[in-house]
């Protein structure tokens, strides 16, 4: 009787896929996806939040920061190789992983299940925001690489819509949370943190990182919203007088 009982496979509730070890190309692509989220995308995200914080100091400081970034040697090649291509790969393959993954929050309200679902949706929101943000700033209206001092006014133009203000706020929170939890996942997957205690401590650190990025993003938005709106003027000289 014991033998017959042991031969019956345990039943798994519907909606939960069995865990599978990575195999072949899939394993390599997932590792590359994990790595690209930290380098170079994570490094770019940190730089972008810090650069945008210059908006808190006013139009002139923000314009000078945009001018500096566009003055870097081989800037277009650097953007294509280390920003656009990695973001496209990370975003598209992330959507593929999300599409194939399964979560069941109603039947299995585990913390990890919630974090899994949140990570996927914050990634989708951040990816959509990056596409919209890049298209608007780089491919519409005044050309900012040649008119960097108009960058503050161009972003302010988006903030004339309450919907865009809300979209920016949600995107900042989503990108911050996605990157912070991505750090935790990266360290767990690559064997950097071993043991429950180490992972719990890293979780607290990642929470601080997420809150810090949200604070930087909020300060940037305040910089754009707290100053009088002046529409873009591509014929204006490339200098801006600080407005109080």
C-alpha positions in Angstrom: 0.0 0.0 0.0 2.9 2.4 0.8 4.3 1.6 -2.6 1.1 2.5 -4.4 0.7 5.7 -2.4 4.2 6.8 -3.3 3.7 6.2 -7.0 1.0 8.9 -7.2 2.5 12.2 -8.3 1.7 15.2 -6.1 -0.9 17.5 -7.6 -0.1 21.2 -8.2 -3.0 23.7 -8.2 -3.9 25.1 -11.6 -2.1 28.3 -12.6 1.3 27.6 -11.1 4.0 26.4 -13.5 6.7 24.1 -12.2 10.2 25.5 -11.7 12.6 24.7 -14.5 16.4 25.2 -14.7 17.6 27.4 -17.5 18.7 25.5 -20.6 20.9 26.4 -23.5 20.2 29.7 -25.3 17.3 30.5 -23.0 19.6 30.4 -19.9 22.1 32.6 -21.7 19.5 35.1 -22.8 18.0 35.4 -19.3 21.5 35.9 -17.8 22.2 38.6 -20.4 18.8 40.2 -19.6 19.6 40.2 -15.9 23.1 41.7 -16.5 21.9 44.4 -18.9 19.5 45.6 -16.3 22.4 46.6 -14.1 25.1 47.4 -16.8 24.6 49.5 -18.8 20.9 50.3 -18.2 21.1 50.7 -14.5 24.1 52.9 -14.8 22.3 55.0 -17.4 19.2 55.3 -15.2 21.3 56.6 -12.2 23.0 59.1 -14.5 19.7 60.2 -16.0 18.1 60.8 -12.6 21.2 62.7 -11.4 21.3 64.8 -14.6 17.6 65.6 -14.4 18.0 66.8 -10.8 19.7 69.8 -12.4 16.2 71.0 -13.3 15.7 71.6 -9.6 18.4 74.3 -9.9 16.7 76.0 -12.8 16.7 76.3 -16.6 20.3 77.4 -16.9 21.7 74.5 -14.9 19.5 72.0 -16.7 20.5 73.5 -20.1 24.2 73.3 -19.3 23.8 69.7 -18.3 22.1 68.8 -21.6 24.8 70.7 -23.5 27.6 68.8 -21.6 26.0 65.4 -22.3 25.7 66.2 -26.0 29.3 67.4 -26.2 30.7 64.0 -25.2 32.8 62.4 -28.0 31.0 59.9 -30.1 27.8 60.6 -28.2 25.5 59.2 -30.8 27.5 55.9 -31.1 27.6 55.7 -27.3 23.8 56.2 -27.1 23.1 53.5 -29.7 25.5 50.9 -28.3 25.1 51.4 -24.6 21.6 52.9 -24.2 19.2 52.2 -27.0 20.2 48.7 -28.0 20.4 47.4 -24.4 17.1 49.0 -23.5 15.4 47.5 -26.5 16.8 44.1 -25.7 16.0 44.3 -22.0 12.5 45.7 -22.7 11.5 43.3 -25.5 12.9 40.2 -23.9 11.4 41.3 -20.6 8.0 41.4 -22.3 8.6 37.9 -23.7 9.5 36.6 -20.2 6.4 38.3 -18.8 4.2 36.9 -21.5 5.3 33.3 -20.8 5.4 33.7 -17.1 2.5 32.9 -14.8 1.4 34.3 -11.5 -1.7 33.5 -9.4 -2.2 36.2 -6.8 -5.6 35.1 -5.7 -4.7 31.5 -5.0 -1.1 32.1 -4.0 -0.7 35.5 -2.3 3.0 35.0 -1.5 5.3 37.9 -1.2 7.5 36.6 -4.0 4.4 36.3 -6.2 3.5 39.9 -5.6 7.0 41.0 -6.3 7.1 39.0 -9.5 4.0 40.6 -10.8 4.9 44.1 -9.7 8.3 43.7 -11.3 6.7 42.8 -14.7 4.2 45.7 -14.6 6.7 48.3 -13.5 9.0 47.2 -16.3 6.2 47.6 -18.9 5.4 51.1 -17.6 9.0 52.1 -17.6 9.5 50.8 -21.1 6.5 52.6 -22.5 7.7 55.8 -20.8 11.2 55.5 -22.3 9.7 55.2 -25.8 7.4 58.2 -25.4 10.1 60.3 -23.6 12.7 59.6 -26.2 10.4 60.1 -29.1 9.1 63.5 -27.8 12.5 64.9 -26.8 14.6 63.6 -29.6 12.3 63.4 -32.7 9.7 66.2 -32.3 10.0 69.9 -32.2 13.2 71.8 -31.5 16.4 69.7 -31.9 17.9 69.7 -28.4 21.4 68.5 -29.3 21.8 71.8 -31.2 19.6 73.9 -28.9 20.3 72.5 -25.4 19.2 75.6 -23.7 15.7 75.0 -24.9 15.5 71.6 -23.2 14.0 73.0 -20.0 11.2 74.7 -21.9 10.5 71.6 -24.0 10.0 69.4 -20.9 7.9 72.2 -19.4 5.7 72.0 -22.5 4.8 68.4 -21.6 4.0 69.4 -18.1 1.2 71.7 -19.3 -1.0 68.6 -19.4 -2.1 67.2 -16.0 -2.1 63.7 -17.7 1.5 64.0 -18.6 2.4 65.1 -15.0 0.6 62.0 -13.7 2.3 59.8 -16.3 5.8 61.2 -15.4 5.1 60.6 -11.7 3.9 57.0 -12.2 6.9 56.3 -14.6 9.4 57.6 -12.1 8.0 55.4 -9.3 7.8 52.4 -11.7 11.4 52.8 -13.0 12.7 53.3 -9.5 11.0 50.2 -8.1 11.9 48.1 -11.1 15.6 49.0 -10.9 15.8 48.6 -7.1 14.2 45.1 -7.1 16.2 44.3 -10.2 19.4 44.8 -8.1 18.0 42.3 -5.6 17.2 39.7 -8.2 20.6 40.2 -9.9 22.4 39.5 -6.7 20.3 36.5 -5.9 20.6 35.0 -9.4 24.3 35.5 -9.7 25.1 34.1 -6.3 26.2 37.4 -4.7 23.8 37.1 -1.8 23.6 33.7 -0.3 21.2 33.0 2.6 18.0 34.5 3.8 19.8 37.0 6.1 21.9 38.5 3.3 19.0 38.8 1.0 16.8 40.5 3.6 19.6 43.0 4.3 20.0 43.7 0.6 16.2 44.1 0.4 16.4 47.0 2.9 19.2 48.6 0.9 17.2 48.3 -2.4 14.3 50.0 -0.7 16.5 52.9 0.2 17.7 53.0 -3.4 14.1 53.1 -4.7 13.1 55.8 -2.3 16.2 57.9 -3.2 15.5 57.7 -6.9 11.9 58.7 -6.3 13.1 61.7 -4.3 15.4 62.7 -7.1 12.6 62.4 -9.7 10.2 64.3 -7.5 12.8 67.1 -7.1 13.3 67.2 -10.9 9.5 67.5 -11.5 9.3 70.3 -8.9 12.0 72.2 -10.7 10.0 72.1 -13.9 6.6 72.8 -12.3 7.7 75.6 -9.9 9.0 78.0 -12.5 6.9 80.1 -15.0 6.3 78.4 -18.3 8.1 79.9 -21.3 7.4 78.1 -24.6 10.2 76.9 -26.7 11.9 79.5 -28.8 14.4 77.9 -31.2 15.5 81.4 -32.4 16.5 82.5 -28.9 20.2 82.8 -28.1 21.7 79.8 -26.3 21.7 81.5 -23.0 19.1 81.5 -20.3 18.7 84.1 -17.5 17.8 82.4 -14.2 14.1 83.3 -13.4 13.0 83.7 -9.8 
